[in-house]
Amino acid sequence: MAAAQGRLSDGAGGMDEAKDTEEGGGHASGTAPLPFRTAVEALRGARLRPQIEVESTPAPQRLAPFAYALEAAVVDGDQDLADGRLVLLHDPAGHDAWRGAFRLVTLVRAELEPEMAADPLLPEVCWSWLTGALTARGLACGEPSGTVTRASSHYFGGLSERAPASQIEIRASWTPREGLGGVPDTAAHLASWCDLLAQIAGLPPAGPGDASVVTLPQRRDPQAR
């Protein structure tokens, strides 16, 4: 298993905000409150399936007093099957809209076969993958919200030899339940988020008896790295 280490140029919702110059967070770790530092250390120490490469990335600085961000890609050889970003936000004073002091914000995206992207139930299914990934690990969350977007590209003229391409994108946020010391189990939330990444990428289950990941049809010509 690979540990989360310290990748995406565009964002999810508030992720489009200006980035901080300090990698991973909006404040020096020494000035951050203990619950936030503890939550970040849990993210850094999480151990994930080897097909998912994770690294820290500059976090949005206008969404909350403290933030930490990770990028991930599901890798098969030299191809990226899916990628995403996960941002941990913290406001020690609490946030009315979050109904808590922490918030997780994510963007996940993958290439799909055009016929699969045309399925009218695909948005509902993709949203259920997110909520199901959390439920499968026994994680409680509040105030979930988000969007599922599918887009198709058709090529003409000098690009007409390219096959049509379709992409699915999930943007979401939720409030993780806080545990002892007011700290959420961020390592478990990261693991469930990686389950979602694996599912949308079409990876097989992580191990014997693990049915939390449903294999999808192989994508045509996944994005080369």
N, C-alpha and C positions, 0 to 999 in steps of 0.2 A: 504494500500500500504506500502511496506517496503522501507526504505531509504537505499541507498548504504552505506555499512559499510567498515570498515577497518580491492583462492585455486588453480592446474596444476603443474606438475613437469617437463614437456617438453615444448618446445617453438614453436613459429611461425616465421620462417625466422630468423630475427635478434634477436628474443626472446631467441634463444639458447645462446646468449652472456652471459658472466659472470654477475652474479647478484650483485647488490649493497647491502651492509650490512645494509643500512638504509631502512626500509620498505617503499615501495611505490615510492621512488624517488631516483635520483642520486645525489641530493644536499640538504643540509639543507634548509628548507623552507624560512628561513630568508635571504638567499643569492640569492634566485631565483628572476628573474625579475617579476614585477607586472603582466604582461599579463599571465605568466605561473601560478603564484599563484592564480589568478582569475579563470583560466580555471580548475585548480585542485579543488578549492573549489566548483565549479559548479558540478564537478563529484561527490564529496563527499556528496553534498546535494541533488542529484537527487533522485526522488521517483519512484520506480519501482513496477511492479506487484509482488504480494507476492510469486508466485511460483519460482521466480528467486532470488537466494541468491548471493549477491555480497560482496566482501571484497578486501581490498588492498593487494598487494603482492610486493616483491622486484622487481624493474624495471631493465631492461638492462642498463648498464652504458656506453657502447661504441657506441651507435647509435646516440646520440645527447648530447649536453651539459646538458640538463635537461630532465628528464623522470619521468613519473608516471604510475603505472600499477594497473589494477584490474583483479581479477578472478571472474568468475560467474558459477553457476550451475543451471540448470532447475530441480527442485526437485518435485517429486510426492511421498509423504510419505517418505519411507526410500530408494527411488531409485533416481538416477541421470539419467535423460533422455538425457541431453546434457550438455556440459560444454565449457568453452572458456576463453580466456584472451584478454584484450584490453589494449594497451599501448599508452599513449599520449607522443609524443616527441616534444621538442621545441629547436630551434636554433635561438637565437635573431638576428643573422646576416643573417638569411635566408639560404635556401638550394636550390641549382640549380635544383637538381632532384625533390625536392618536389614542387618547384615553390611557396614557402611560408615559413613561420616561424614555422608552426606546421604540425605534421603528426600523423595520427592514424594508428596503426598496430594491426592486430587481428589474432587470431586462434579460430576457432569454430569447434566442432566435436560432432558426435552422432552415436549411433548404429542404423543400419537399417536392415530391412528384406532383406535376400540375393536376392530375386527376384526384389526388388526395386533397390538394388545396381547394378543390371545387366542392368537396363534401360540405353540405350546408350545416352539418352538426359539428364540424371541426372546432369552431371557437368554444363551444360548450365543453367539448371533450378536453381541449387543451387547458381550460380553466379547472376542470376536474382533476387533471394531472397535478396541478399545483396544490390544490386543497388536499388531494389524496396523498401526495408525498408527505405533507405535514401530518396528516392523520395517521399514516402508516407508522410513523415514529412516535406517536402519542403526544404530539406537540399541540398545545392550545395556543390560539392566537385570536386577537380581536381586531375589529374594524378593517377587515380585508377589503381591498378595492383594486381595480385594475382593468386592463383592456387586452383583448386578443385581436391582432391584426394580421390579415393575410394579404399578400401582394403578389402580382404576377408580372413578369417582364417578357415582352416579345420583341424580337430584334429584326431590323430592316436595313436595307441598303448594304453597306459594307459589312454589317454585322449579321446579315441574314442567315449565315451558315450556323449561327449559334442556336441551340435548342431553347425553347421557352423555359424560363426559370420561375419558380414559385418559392416564397419564403413565408414562414410563420413567425410571429413575434409576440411575446408575452411581456407586458409591463404590469407590475403589480407591487403592492405594498401591504404590510400587515404589522400589527403590534404583537411582539412575542410576550408571552407571560413571564413575569419576573419571578425569580426564585429567591433563595436565601441571599440576604444582603442587597436585594433589589437588582440582581443580575439575572438576565435570561440565559437559557442554555443555548448560547450562540453556536457552539460546535454541532449540536444536534440540528439546529436550523440550517447550518451550512450543509450538513450531510443530506438533509431532505431536499435542499435546493439542488445539490448535485444529483440526487435521484431524478429530479425533474429534468435536468440537463441530459442525463443519460437516456431518459424515456423519450424526450423529443428528438434525440440523436438516433434512436433506434438500437441502442446497445442491448445485448441480452442481459438477463438478471445477473446481479453481482455475485451470487453464490447459490449453492444448492438450497432449494426450498424458498428462495427469495422471489416472490411473485410481484414485487412492488414496481418492477420495470417491465413494461410491455413492449415487445419488439415490433417496430414498424417496418413496412417495406423499405428495402434499400434505396436511399436517395440516388438519383442519377448525378454523376460527376460532382461529388462533394467539393467544396472550395479547397483548392490546394493551398498549402501553407507557404 
